[in-house]
Amino acid sequence: MAHHQEKPPVLIKLLICGGGNGAHVLTGLASSRHNVKVNVLSLFADEAERWRKTLGDNHFVVNFREKDGSSQIITSRPNMITNDPSKAVPGCNLIIFTVPAFAHEGYFRAIAPYLEPNTVIVGLPSQPGFQFQCCDLLGIGGRTSAIVSFESLPWACRIGTFGREVQVLGPKDTLACAIIMRGCRPLFPILKTIQYVIGKEPKLTMAANYLSINLLADAVVHPPMMYGTWKDWDGKPVAEKPLFYQGLNEFSANLLDKVSSELVQTAQVIHQKYPDMDMKDVIHLFDWYKLNYKESIKDMSNLRLAMKTCTAYDGLVHPMKETPDKMFVPDFTYRYMTEDIPFGMVVFRGIAELAGVPTPAMDETITWGQKILGKEVLVNGKLTGKDMNLTRAPQRFHFHSLFDLVNLR
């Protein structure tokens, strides 16, 4: 991959937090760049040791399929792969999280004691509530950290051989992020440097502000669809895995439409109260589909048909577990529930509450979801449940007004 991008003005000491698909790709790409030194921190079980052993003295390989269908083989070696934050963190000026949202807290706590001033902290993707958690858990070093939040992972990718080889099935076209500076004086231009690290695609752009990234997340889609499909389930196994998007029923589509409208309304109220908060990025889900999947959708007449006829979703099924007699039951431990409720819906709900926007559709979804997950978050229409500490709603991190949220910038 010929990089005509100029290399950064200083040595980038990059810490990658994670060990999954995204972390593999980022490790391989970043390690191949001039002037970038890469440490990998994985806190998950024995993942770091397994990665080190598997890699041995070999080169790490990224098989990168470009937009035009051609493939590049990128080989490199990271500087360090460890589970010890006291070795991994010191000296790093750029820290990128590529782990699921439920794991962020563990990493925040692990890196906090070693964090240096003016570090740039990146969620790739960040998932809703990342910034609130950052501000709360990073301690002294975090006060001068810039926080960068991306809406999703830059590529579709999968590990070929753990610790050795990863495939990028294709980069996205563009990827938006929001940056909160918080008194950070970074040693390098932030967006340009992250672009240099990940390569020429996707093209990184700036969202208008960090709240719009929080209200844009795709966590809006899965919980209402799970609820709409399984709310009346009698507990009996089914013979085959139901289609997820193509099986979208009327109830789920209406609920999605309502939840999406509540998010758009929240954005509008924020903009009315704070006119310099430009919230135009937050659009209704139906408009988002028209924008992002226009080539793949056969019937645009309404949200339900747009989702049902989107060829990008062909054959995708509900997350299911197989029973001993080859039947299926829904898998409620899948990220559509365990991630997208506490680090998605509940965060939306918390922001909406601070904006004073009523959210009956979100409440209905969360009420069902918390029951399934055996958690208590929403009680009598308020986010005061005993398990709020397992979510990333702003209320958990002592944000008590819209003013607090807006001034996090």
Helices and strands as residue ranges (DSSP letters): E 12-17, H 21-31, E 36-41, H 47-55, E 60-65, E 71-76, E 80-82, H 85-88, E 94-97, H 101-111, G 112-114, E 120-123, H 130-137, H 139-142, E 146-150, E 155-161, E 165-171, E 174-180, H 190-198, E 203-206, H 210-216, G 218-220, H 222-230, H 250-273, H 285-292, H 303-308, G 311-313, E 320-322, E 328-330, H 335-338, I 341-345, H 346-355, H 360-373, G 388-390, G 394-397, H 402-406
